[in-house]
Amino acid sequence: MPDSERRKAASEKLARLKRELNDSQVNTLNSLEQFGWELKFIRHKLFQDPIAVVFDGNREKFAVLEADGKLNENPGFDIRH
């Protein structure tokens, strides 16, 4: 797959993920993106609110964007590498 197609697919995936965020989360994410953080996925657990997971630019740390827009760097679960 050519690079331009991969970039387009990645940007479409990111746009789909961002549509699941509320305004407070989007505002926080926009600020974090200026420092290299990225929204990687949204965890969907049965009967619970979705959990937006972001990674720093070096992919060394992850955090959760809480519903109120706060960044939770100690969410109480681990991510497999």
Gaussian input, Z-matrix of N, CA and C with variables (Angstrom, degrees):
# hf/3-21g

backbone

0 1
 N
 C     1     B1
 C     2     B2     1     A1
 N     3     B3     2     A2     1     D1
 C     4     B4     3     A3     2     D2
 C     5     B5     4     A4     3     D3
 N     6     B6     5     A5     4     D4
 C     7     B7     6     A6     5     D5
 C     8     B8     7     A7     6     D6
 N     9     B9     8     A8     7     D7
 C    10    B10     9     A9     8     D8
 C    11    B11    10    A10     9     D9
 N    12    B12    11    A11    10    D10
 C    13    B13    12    A12    11    D11
 C    14    B14    13    A13    12    D12
 N    15    B15    14    A14    13    D13
 C    16    B16    15    A15    14    D14
 C    17    B17    16    A16    15    D15
 N    18    B18    17    A17    16    D16
 C    19    B19    18    A18    17    D17
 C    20    B20    19    A19    18    D18
 N    21    B21    20    A20    19    D19
 C    22    B22    21    A21    20    D20
 C    23    B23    22    A22    21    D21
 N    24    B24    23    A23    22    D22
 C    25    B25    24    A24    23    D23
 C    26    B26    25    A25    24    D24
 N    27    B27    26    A26    25    D25
 C    28    B28    27    A27    26    D26
 C    29    B29    28    A28    27    D27
 N    30    B30    29    A29    28    D28
 C    31    B31    30    A30    29    D29
 C    32    B32    31    A31    30    D30
 N    33    B33    32    A32    31    D31
 C    34    B34    33    A33    32    D32
 C    35    B35    34    A34    33    D33
 N    36    B36    35    A35    34    D34
 C    37    B37    36    A36    35    D35
 C    38    B38    37    A37    36    D36
 N    39    B39    38    A38    37    D37
 C    40    B40    39    A39    38    D38
 C    41    B41    40    A40    39    D39
 N    42    B42    41    A41    40    D40
 C    43    B43    42    A42    41    D41
 C    44    B44    43    A43    42    D42
 N    45    B45    44    A44    43    D43
 C    46    B46    45    A45    44    D44
 C    47    B47    46    A46    45    D45
 N    48    B48    47    A47    46    D46
 C    49    B49    48    A48    47    D47
 C    50    B50    49    A49    48    D48
 N    51    B51    50    A50    49    D49
 C    52    B52    51    A51    50    D50
 C    53    B53    52    A52    51    D51
 N    54    B54    53    A53    52    D52
 C    55    B55    54    A54    53    D53
 C    56    B56    55    A55    54    D54
 N    57    B57    56    A56    55    D55
 C    58    B58    57    A57    56    D56
 C    59    B59    58    A58    57    D57
 N    60    B60    59    A59    58    D58
 C    61    B61    60    A60    59    D59
 C    62    B62    61    A61    60    D60
 N    63    B63    62    A62    61    D61
 C    64    B64    63    A63    62    D62
 C    65    B65    64    A64    63    D63
 N    66    B66    65    A65    64    D64
 C    67    B67    66    A66    65    D65
 C    68    B68    67    A67    66    D66
 N    69    B69    68    A68    67    D67
 C    70    B70    69    A69    68    D68
 C    71    B71    70    A70    69    D69
 N    72    B72    71    A71    70    D70
 C    73    B73    72    A72    71    D71
 C    74    B74    73    A73    72    D72
 N    75    B75    74    A74    73    D73
 C    76    B76    75    A75    74    D74
 C    77    B77    76    A76    75    D75
 N    78    B78    77    A77    76    D76
 C    79    B79    78    A78    77    D77
 C    80    B80    79    A79    78    D78
 N    81    B81    80    A80    79    D79
 C    82    B82    81    A81    80    D80
 C    83    B83    82    A82    81    D81
 N    84    B84    83    A83    82    D82
 C    85    B85    84    A84    83    D83
 C    86    B86    85    A85    84    D84
 N    87    B87    86    A86    85    D85
 C    88    B88    87    A87    86    D86
 C    89    B89    88    A88    87    D87
 N    90    B90    89    A89    88    D88
 C    91    B91    90    A90    89    D89
 C    92    B92    91    A91    90    D90
 N    93    B93    92    A92    91    D91
 C    94    B94    93    A93    92    D92
 C    95    B95    94    A94    93    D93
 N    96    B96    95    A95    94    D94
 C    97    B97    96    A96    95    D95
 C    98    B98    97    A97    96    D96
 N    99    B99    98    A98    97    D97
 C   100   B100    99    A99    98    D98
 C   101   B101   100   A100    99    D99
 N   102   B102   101   A101   100   D100
 C   103   B103   102   A102   101   D101
 C   104   B104   103   A103   102   D102
 N   105   B105   104   A104   103   D103
 C   106   B106   105   A105   104   D104
 C   107   B107   106   A106   105   D105
 N   108   B108   107   A107   106   D106
 C   109   B109   108   A108   107   D107
 C   110   B110   109   A109   108   D108
 N   111   B111   110   A110   109   D109
 C   112   B112   111   A111   110   D110
 C   113   B113   112   A112   111   D111
 N   114   B114   113   A113   112   D112
 C   115   B115   114   A114   113   D113
 C   116   B116   115   A115   114   D114
 N   117   B117   116   A116   115   D115
 C   118   B118   117   A117   116   D116
 C   119   B119   118   A118   117   D117
 N   120   B120   119   A119   118   D118
 C   121   B121   120   A120   119   D119
 C   122   B122   121   A121   120   D120
 N   123   B123   122   A122   121   D121
 C   124   B124   123   A123   122   D122
 C   125   B125   124   A124   123   D123
 N   126   B126   125   A125   124   D124
 C   127   B127   126   A126   125   D125
 C   128   B128   127   A127   126   D126
 N   129   B129   128   A128   127   D127
 C   130   B130   129   A129   128   D128
 C   131   B131   130   A130   129   D129
 N   132   B132   131   A131   130   D130
 C   133   B133   132   A132   131   D131
 C   134   B134   133   A133   132   D132
 N   135   B135   134   A134   133   D133
 C   136   B136   135   A135   134   D134
 C   137   B137   136   A136   135   D135
 N   138   B138   137   A137   136   D136
 C   139   B139   138   A138   137   D137
 C   140   B140   139   A139   138   D138
 N   141   B141   140   A140   139   D139
 C   142   B142   141   A141   140   D140
 C   143   B143   142   A142   141   D141
 N   144   B144   143   A143   142   D142
 C   145   B145   144   A144   143   D143
 C   146   B146   145   A145   144   D144
 N   147   B147   146   A146   145   D145
 C   148   B148   147   A147   146   D146
 C   149   B149   148   A148   147   D147
 N   150   B150   149   A149   148   D148
 C   151   B151   150   A150   149   D149
 C   152   B152   151   A151   150   D150
 N   153   B153   152   A152   151   D151
 C   154   B154   153   A153   152   D152
 C   155   B155   154   A154   153   D153
 N   156   B156   155   A155   154   D154
 C   157   B157   156   A156   155   D155
 C   158   B158   157   A157   156   D156
 N   159   B159   158   A158   157   D157
 C   160   B160   159   A159   158   D158
 C   161   B161   160   A160   159   D159
 N   162   B162   161   A161   160   D160
 C   163   B163   162   A162   161   D161
 C   164   B164   163   A163   162   D162
 N   165   B165   164   A164   163   D163
 C   166   B166   165   A165   164   D164
 C   167   B167   166   A166   165   D165
 N   168   B168   167   A167   166   D166
 C   169   B169   168   A168   167   D167
 C   170   B170   169   A169   168   D168
 N   171   B171   170   A170   169   D169
 C   172   B172   171   A171   170   D170
 C   173   B173   172   A172   171   D171
 N   174   B174   173   A173   172   D172
 C   175   B175   174   A174   173   D173
 C   176   B176   175   A175   174   D174
 N   177   B177   176   A176   175   D175
 C   178   B178   177   A177   176   D176
 C   179   B179   178   A178   177   D177
 N   180   B180   179   A179   178   D178
 C   181   B181   180   A180   179   D179
 C   182   B182   181   A181   180   D180
 N   183   B183   182   A182   181   D181
 C   184   B184   183   A183   182   D182
 C   185   B185   184   A184   183   D183
 N   186   B186   185   A185   184   D184
 C   187   B187   186   A186   185   D185
 C   188   B188   187   A187   186   D186
 N   189   B189   188   A188   187   D187
 C   190   B190   189   A189   188   D188
 C   191   B191   190   A190   189   D189
 N   192   B192   191   A191   190   D190
 C   193   B193   192   A192   191   D191
 C   194   B194   193   A193   192   D192
 N   195   B195   194   A194   193   D193
 C   196   B196   195   A195   194   D194
 C   197   B197   196   A196   195   D195
 N   198   B198   197   A197   196   D196
 C   199   B199   198   A198   197   D197
 C   200   B200   199   A199   198   D198
 N   201   B201   200   A200   199   D199
 C   202   B202   201   A201   200   D200
 C   203   B203   202   A202   201   D201
 N   204   B204   203   A203   202   D202
 C   205   B205   204   A204   203   D203
 C   206   B206   205   A205   204   D204
 N   207   B207   206   A206   205   D205
 C   208   B208   207   A207   206   D206
 C   209   B209   208   A208   207   D207
 N   210   B210   209   A209   208   D208
 C   211   B211   210   A210   209   D209
 C   212   B212   211   A211   210   D210
 N   213   B213   212   A212   211   D211
 C   214   B214   213   A213   212   D212
 C   215   B215   214   A214   213   D213
 N   216   B216   215   A215   214   D214
 C   217   B217   216   A216   215   D215
 C   218   B218   217   A217   216   D216
 N   219   B219   218   A218   217   D217
 C   220   B220   219   A219   218   D218
 C   221   B221   220   A220   219   D219
 N   222   B222   221   A221   220   D220
 C   223   B223   222   A222   221   D221
 C   224   B224   223   A223   222   D222
 N   225   B225   224   A224   223   D223
 C   226   B226   225   A225   224   D224
 C   227   B227   226   A226   225   D225
 N   228   B228   227   A227   226   D226
 C   229   B229   228   A228   227   D227
 C   230   B230   229   A229   228   D228
 N   231   B231   230   A230   229   D229
 C   232   B232   231   A231   230   D230
 C   233   B233   232   A232   231   D231
 N   234   B234   233   A233   232   D232
 C   235   B235   234   A234   233   D233
 C   236   B236   235   A235   234   D234
 N   237   B237   236   A236   235   D235
 C   238   B238   237   A237   236   D236
 C   239   B239   238   A238   237   D237
 N   240   B240   239   A239   238   D238
 C   241   B241   240   A240   239   D239
 C   242   B242   241   A241   240   D240

   B1=1.4537
   B2=1.5328
   B3=1.3081
   B4=1.4653
   B5=1.5291
   B6=1.3342
   B7=1.4691
   B8=1.5217
   B9=1.3294
   B10=1.4666
   B11=1.5287
   B12=1.3323
   B13=1.4635
   B14=1.5248
   B15=1.3290
   B16=1.4700
   B17=1.5128
   B18=1.3308
   B19=1.4643
   B20=1.5202
   B21=1.3388
   B22=1.4578
   B23=1.5285
   B24=1.3212
   B25=1.4658
   B26=1.5249
   B27=1.3329
   B28=1.4664
   B29=1.5289
   B30=1.3188
   B31=1.4624
   B32=1.5331
   B33=1.3375
   B34=1.4677
   B35=1.5309
   B36=1.3341
   B37=1.4579
   B38=1.5332
   B39=1.3291
   B40=1.4613
   B41=1.5328
   B42=1.3265
   B43=1.4657
   B44=1.5284
   B45=1.3358
   B46=1.4731
   B47=1.5195
   B48=1.3342
   B49=1.4614
   B50=1.5277
   B51=1.3097
   B52=1.4697
   B53=1.5242
   B54=1.3361
   B55=1.4724
   B56=1.5245
   B57=1.3237
   B58=1.4649
   B59=1.5303
   B60=1.3241
   B61=1.4607
   B62=1.5210
   B63=1.3262
   B64=1.4609
   B65=1.5381
   B66=1.3307
   B67=1.4747
   B68=1.5247
   B69=1.3226
   B70=1.4702
   B71=1.5236
   B72=1.3176
   B73=1.4629
   B74=1.5242
   B75=1.3203
   B76=1.4718
   B77=1.5201
   B78=1.3289
   B79=1.4713
   B80=1.5271
   B81=1.3308
   B82=1.4648
   B83=1.5202
   B84=1.3271
   B85=1.4663
   B86=1.5216
   B87=1.3228
   B88=1.4705
   B89=1.5241
   B90=1.3152
   B91=1.4701
   B92=1.5212
   B93=1.3342
   B94=1.4646
   B95=1.5268
   B96=1.3296
   B97=1.4680
   B98=1.5252
   B99=1.3084
   B100=1.4666
   B101=1.5255
   B102=1.3435
   B103=1.4598
   B104=1.5280
   B105=1.3313
   B106=1.4527
   B107=1.5154
   B108=1.3309
   B109=1.4610
   B110=1.5249
   B111=1.3400
   B112=1.4611
   B113=1.5199
   B114=1.3227
   B115=1.4522
   B116=1.5236
   B117=1.3300
   B118=1.4587
   B119=1.5154
   B120=1.3254
   B121=1.4569
   B122=1.5172
   B123=1.3126
   B124=1.4550
   B125=1.5206
   B126=1.3111
   B127=1.4653
   B128=1.5263
   B129=1.3244
   B130=1.4618
   B131=1.5191
   B132=1.3212
   B133=1.4592
   B134=1.5261
   B135=1.3202
   B136=1.4545
   B137=1.5220
   B138=1.3193
   B139=1.4587
   B140=1.5317
   B141=1.3393
   B142=1.4659
   B143=1.5214
   B144=1.3184
   B145=1.4629
   B146=1.5235
   B147=1.3335
   B148=1.4720
   B149=1.5322
   B150=1.3265
   B151=1.4620
   B152=1.5280
   B153=1.3340
   B154=1.4648
   B155=1.5246
   B156=1.3362
   B157=1.4605
   B158=1.5241
   B159=1.3320
   B160=1.4623
   B161=1.5330
   B162=1.3376
   B163=1.4666
   B164=1.5134
   B165=1.3326
   B166=1.4617
   B167=1.5303
   B168=1.3117
   B169=1.4564
   B170=1.5162
   B171=1.3293
   B172=1.4652
   B173=1.5221
   B174=1.3187
   B175=1.4688
   B176=1.5324
   B177=1.3315
   B178=1.4651
   B179=1.5135
   B180=1.3378
   B181=1.4617
   B182=1.5180
   B183=1.3332
   B184=1.4470
   B185=1.5192
   B186=1.3099
   B187=1.4628
   B188=1.5239
   B189=1.3173
   B190=1.4527
   B191=1.5286
   B192=1.3296
   B193=1.4600
   B194=1.5204
   B195=1.3170
   B196=1.4601
   B197=1.5303
   B198=1.3169
   B199=1.4677
   B200=1.5260
   B201=1.3379
   B202=1.4670
   B203=1.5304
   B204=1.3415
   B205=1.4585
   B206=1.5124
   B207=1.3138
   B208=1.4687
   B209=1.5158
   B210=1.3323
   B211=1.4552
   B212=1.5232
   B213=1.3120
   B214=1.4613
   B215=1.5242
   B216=1.3340
   B217=1.4582
   B218=1.5227
   B219=1.3188
   B220=1.4687
   B221=1.5335
   B222=1.3364
   B223=1.4685
   B224=1.5139
   B225=1.3216
   B226=1.4534
   B227=1.5097
   B228=1.3151
   B229=1.4675
   B230=1.5255
   B231=1.3274
   B232=1.4522
   B233=1.5192
   B234=1.3214
   B235=1.4532
   B236=1.5217
   B237=1.3200
   B238=1.4680
   B239=1.5068
   B240=1.3065
   B241=1.4689
   B242=1.4996
   A1=108.28
   A2=117.58
   A3=119.96
   A4=111.67
   A5=114.66
   A6=120.51
   A7=112.78
   A8=117.62
   A9=119.82
   A10=111.01
   A11=117.39
   A12=120.38
   A13=110.94
   A14=116.97
   A15=120.46
   A16=111.57
   A17=115.98
   A18=119.84
   A19=110.80
   A20=116.70
   A21=120.28
   A22=110.45
   A23=117.19
   A24=120.97
   A25=110.86
   A26=116.73
   A27=120.94
   A28=110.69
   A29=117.81
   A30=120.12
   A31=110.67
   A32=117.68
   A33=120.39
   A34=110.45
   A35=116.96
   A36=120.53
   A37=110.07
   A38=116.51
   A39=120.72
   A40=110.87
   A41=116.84
   A42=120.33
   A43=110.58
   A44=117.44
   A45=120.42
   A46=110.61
   A47=116.46
   A48=120.25
   A49=111.01
   A50=116.98
   A51=121.00
   A52=111.80
   A53=117.10
   A54=119.56
   A55=111.75
   A56=117.18
   A57=120.77
   A58=113.02
   A59=116.73
   A60=121.07
   A61=110.94
   A62=116.04
   A63=119.81
   A64=108.54
   A65=116.31
   A66=120.95
   A67=112.64
   A68=117.86
   A69=120.87
   A70=110.57
   A71=117.02
   A72=120.70
   A73=111.09
   A74=117.11
   A75=120.88
   A76=110.55
   A77=117.10
   A78=120.38
   A79=110.88
   A80=116.79
   A81=120.03
   A82=110.40
   A83=116.85
   A84=120.32
   A85=111.02
   A86=117.37
   A87=119.83
   A88=111.22
   A89=117.16
   A90=120.65
   A91=110.96
   A92=116.63
   A93=120.68
   A94=112.30
   A95=116.36
   A96=120.29
   A97=111.45
   A98=117.39
   A99=120.69
   A100=111.49
   A101=116.39
   A102=121.55
   A103=111.69
   A104=116.91
   A105=121.20
   A106=115.89
   A107=118.22
   A108=120.53
   A109=109.70
   A110=116.14
   A111=121.30
   A112=110.70
   A113=115.74
   A114=121.40
   A115=106.90
   A116=117.33
   A117=121.05
   A118=112.83
   A119=117.38
   A120=119.36
   A121=109.46
   A122=114.08
   A123=121.26
   A124=106.51
   A125=114.32
   A126=121.65
   A127=108.46
   A128=116.39
   A129=122.18
   A130=108.74
   A131=116.06
   A132=121.17
   A133=108.08
   A134=116.04
   A135=120.54
   A136=111.75
   A137=114.83
   A138=122.94
   A139=113.93
   A140=116.69
   A141=120.93
   A142=109.31
   A143=115.29
   A144=119.23
   A145=109.73
   A146=117.29
   A147=120.17
   A148=110.53
   A149=116.02
   A150=122.09
   A151=108.45
   A152=116.67
   A153=122.45
   A154=109.21
   A155=116.56
   A156=121.98
   A157=109.55
   A158=115.36
   A159=122.20
   A160=109.42
   A161=114.97
   A162=121.63
   A163=109.07
   A164=115.87
   A165=119.88
   A166=108.63
   A167=116.26
   A168=121.94
   A169=114.51
   A170=117.48
   A171=121.62
   A172=112.49
   A173=116.06
   A174=123.29
   A175=111.93
   A176=114.90
   A177=120.76
   A178=111.13
   A179=116.58
   A180=121.38
   A181=108.86
   A182=114.94
   A183=119.75
   A184=108.33
   A185=115.07
   A186=121.23
   A187=108.10
   A188=114.88
   A189=121.74
   A190=108.48
   A191=115.51
   A192=120.10
   A193=107.44
   A194=116.33
   A195=121.02
   A196=109.65
   A197=116.73
   A198=121.71
   A199=112.46
   A200=117.04
   A201=120.44
   A202=112.70
   A203=116.73
   A204=121.22
   A205=114.17
   A206=117.81
   A207=120.23
   A208=110.25
   A209=114.99
   A210=121.76
   A211=108.60
   A212=117.01
   A213=122.53
   A214=108.11
   A215=115.78
   A216=120.45
   A217=112.89
   A218=117.43
   A219=123.09
   A220=109.11
   A221=116.85
   A222=119.60
   A223=115.71
   A224=119.12
   A225=120.32
   A226=114.75
   A227=117.32
   A228=120.68
   A229=108.25
   A230=115.60
   A231=121.77
   A232=110.44
   A233=115.49
   A234=122.89
   A235=107.80
   A236=116.28
   A237=119.51
   A238=110.30
   A239=117.22
   A240=121.61
   A241=110.63
   D1=126.36
   D2=179.10
   D3=-61.73
   D4=155.26
   D5=-177.29
   D6=-57.44
   D7=-39.56
   D8=-177.56
   D9=-64.67
   D10=-35.94
   D11=177.52
   D12=-68.94
   D13=-38.27
   D14=177.51
   D15=-64.76
   D16=-43.33
   D17=178.79
   D18=-63.26
   D19=-40.69
   D20=179.21
   D21=-63.93
   D22=-43.89
   D23=178.75
   D24=-62.54
   D25=-41.68
   D26=179.65
   D27=-65.70
   D28=-40.84
   D29=-179.45
   D30=-69.87
   D31=-33.89
   D32=176.40
   D33=-67.52
   D34=-40.06
   D35=178.09
   D36=-63.10
   D37=-44.66
   D38=179.19
   D39=-61.91
   D40=-40.47
   D41=178.84
   D42=-63.37
   D43=-40.11
   D44=177.49
   D45=-63.07
   D46=-43.30
   D47=179.47
   D48=-63.37
   D49=-44.09
   D50=-177.97
   D51=-62.84
   D52=-29.87
   D53=179.05
   D54=-66.05
   D55=-19.56
   D56=178.67
   D57=-83.24
   D58=-11.26
   D59=-177.80
   D60=-85.71
   D61=151.09
   D62=173.57
   D63=-85.97
   D64=175.24
   D65=-176.08
   D66=-59.89
   D67=-40.96
   D68=-179.84
   D69=-63.53
   D70=-42.27
   D71=179.47
   D72=-66.75
   D73=-40.52
   D74=178.71
   D75=-62.60
   D76=-42.67
   D77=179.26
   D78=-61.72
   D79=-44.46
   D80=178.75
   D81=-64.91
   D82=-44.03
   D83=179.63
   D84=-60.51
   D85=-42.57
   D86=178.53
   D87=-58.43
   D88=-40.04
   D89=177.59
   D90=-67.46
   D91=-43.84
   D92=-179.03
   D93=-64.07
   D94=-35.85
   D95=-178.99
   D96=-61.38
   D97=-27.85
   D98=177.58
   D99=-66.51
   D100=-19.90
   D101=179.71
   D102=-107.52
   D103=14.64
   D104=174.67
   D105=92.36
   D106=0.39
   D107=178.83
   D108=-74.25
   D109=150.80
   D110=-179.18
   D111=-135.75
   D112=142.79
   D113=171.02
   D114=-76.95
   D115=119.42
   D116=-176.07
   D117=-100.03
   D118=-43.06
   D119=178.95
   D120=-162.88
   D121=167.92
   D122=174.78
   D123=-121.68
   D124=121.36
   D125=-177.87
   D126=-84.48
   D127=126.00
   D128=179.50
   D129=-113.05
   D130=111.82
   D131=176.80
   D132=-111.14
   D133=144.01
   D134=-179.37
   D135=-55.43
   D136=134.09
   D137=174.66
   D138=61.17
   D139=21.32
   D140=176.81
   D141=-131.51
   D142=157.88
   D143=176.26
   D144=-66.54
   D145=148.98
   D146=176.44
   D147=-61.50
   D148=150.16
   D149=-179.68
   D150=-118.35
   D151=115.07
   D152=179.85
   D153=-85.43
   D154=122.12
   D155=-176.97
   D156=-110.52
   D157=127.61
   D158=179.03
   D159=-118.44
   D160=151.52
   D161=177.62
   D162=-122.05
   D163=148.88
   D164=175.27
   D165=-72.87
   D166=168.24
   D167=-176.52
   D168=-59.79
   D169=-29.05
   D170=179.79
   D171=-89.67
   D172=-3.15
   D173=-178.34
   D174=57.60
   D175=33.91
   D176=177.75
   D177=-98.04
   D178=-28.35
   D179=-178.10
   D180=-126.69
   D181=150.70
   D182=171.27
   D183=-129.78
   D184=162.04
   D185=179.20
   D186=-152.39
   D187=169.68
   D188=179.44
   D189=-114.83
   D190=137.35
   D191=172.19
   D192=-88.87
   D193=110.05
   D194=-179.65
   D195=-70.40
   D196=162.69
   D197=-178.36
   D198=-59.45
   D199=-29.49
   D200=179.62
   D201=-85.57
   D202=3.56
   D203=177.66
   D204=92.36
   D205=-4.11
   D206=178.83
   D207=-75.69
   D208=148.94
   D209=178.34
   D210=-93.21
   D211=121.81
   D212=179.57
   D213=-106.57
   D214=104.65
   D215=-178.52
   D216=-86.23
   D217=-2.07
   D218=176.89
   D219=-131.34
   D220=69.68
   D221=-172.46
   D222=-74.89
   D223=-8.55
   D224=177.70
   D225=89.62
   D226=15.06
   D227=173.65
   D228=-147.47
   D229=160.99
   D230=179.95
   D231=-106.08
   D232=156.86
   D233=175.62
   D234=-109.93
   D235=131.85
   D236=176.10
   D237=-72.51
   D238=142.26
   D239=177.99
   D240=-101.21

